[in-house]
Amino acid sequence: MIGVPDKHSGEAADGIHRSRDPSVTPAELREFIHERLTGYKRPRHYEFRDSLPKSTVGKILRRVLRDEYLASAVSDQHEDHAQA
């Protein structure tokens, strides 16, 4: 999970998931998380990926994921303004 900007609370959780089991559905993942996390810790959005960026020692690079999210959010805003 990464923290992403949120208008309501300042920052919200966003889930990025890479599963060893490709049959896992978003609904199953949402139910699994719902049973184990309190409301404000639950991701509002889920993204499934084939791989995650990792450091040389194998840690997931959350800052890279956050930067990718922010870059896509900015490009989405530019597209919305261009269409208006």
C-alpha positions in Angstrom: 0.0 0.0 0.0 1.1 3.6 -0.6 -0.2 6.9 0.7 -1.8 9.1 -2.0 -3.2 12.6 -1.7 -6.9 12.8 -0.7 -9.1 15.9 -0.6 -11.1 14.7 2.4 -8.5 13.4 4.8 -5.2 14.7 3.4 -3.8 11.2 2.6 -5.5 7.9 1.8 -4.3 4.4 1.2 -4.0 3.0 -2.3 -3.4 -0.7 -2.8 -1.0 -2.0 -5.4 -1.1 -5.8 -5.5 1.1 -8.5 -7.2 -0.3 -11.9 -6.6 1.4 -15.2 -6.9 -2.1 -16.6 -7.6 -3.5 -14.9 -10.7 -7.0 -16.2 -9.9 -7.4 -13.6 -7.0 -10.1 -11.1 -7.9 -10.5 -7.5 -6.6 -13.6 -8.6 -4.7 -11.7 -11.4 -2.9 -8.9 -9.1 -2.1 -11.3 -6.4 -0.8 -13.0 -8.9 1.4 -9.7 -10.2 2.8 -8.6 -6.7 3.6 -12.0 -5.7 5.1 -11.7 -8.5 7.6 -8.2 -7.5 8.8 -7.9 -3.6 8.6 -9.9 -0.8 10.1 -11.8 1.6 7.8 -9.2 4.4 7.4 -6.4 1.9 6.6 -8.3 0.1 3.8 -7.2 1.0 0.3 -9.9 2.8 -1.7 -8.4 1.7 -5.0 -6.6 -1.4 -6.1 -4.2 -1.9 -8.9 -3.0 -5.3 -10.0 0.5 -5.6 -11.5 2.8 -8.3 -12.8 5.8 -7.0 -10.9 6.8 -4.3 -8.4 9.9 -2.1 -8.4 12.4 -3.4 -5.9 15.7 -2.2 -4.5 18.9 -4.1 -4.8 18.2 -5.8 -1.4 14.7 -6.8 -2.5 12.5 -4.1 -0.7 9.5 -2.7 -2.6 10.2 0.9 -3.7 7.1 2.6 -2.5 8.4 6.0 -3.4 8.6 4.9 -7.1 5.0 3.6 -6.9 3.9 6.9 -5.4 5.7 8.9 -8.0 4.1 6.8 -10.8 0.7 7.4 -9.2 1.2 11.2 -8.9 2.5 11.4 -12.5 -0.6 9.6 -13.8 -2.9 11.7 -11.6 -1.3 14.9 -13.0 -1.6 13.6 -16.6 -5.3 12.7 -16.0 -5.9 16.3 -14.7 -4.3 17.7 -17.8 -6.5 15.6 -20.0 -9.6 16.6 -18.1 -8.8 20.3 -18.5 -8.0 19.8 -22.2 -11.4 18.3 -22.8 -13.2 21.1 -21.0 
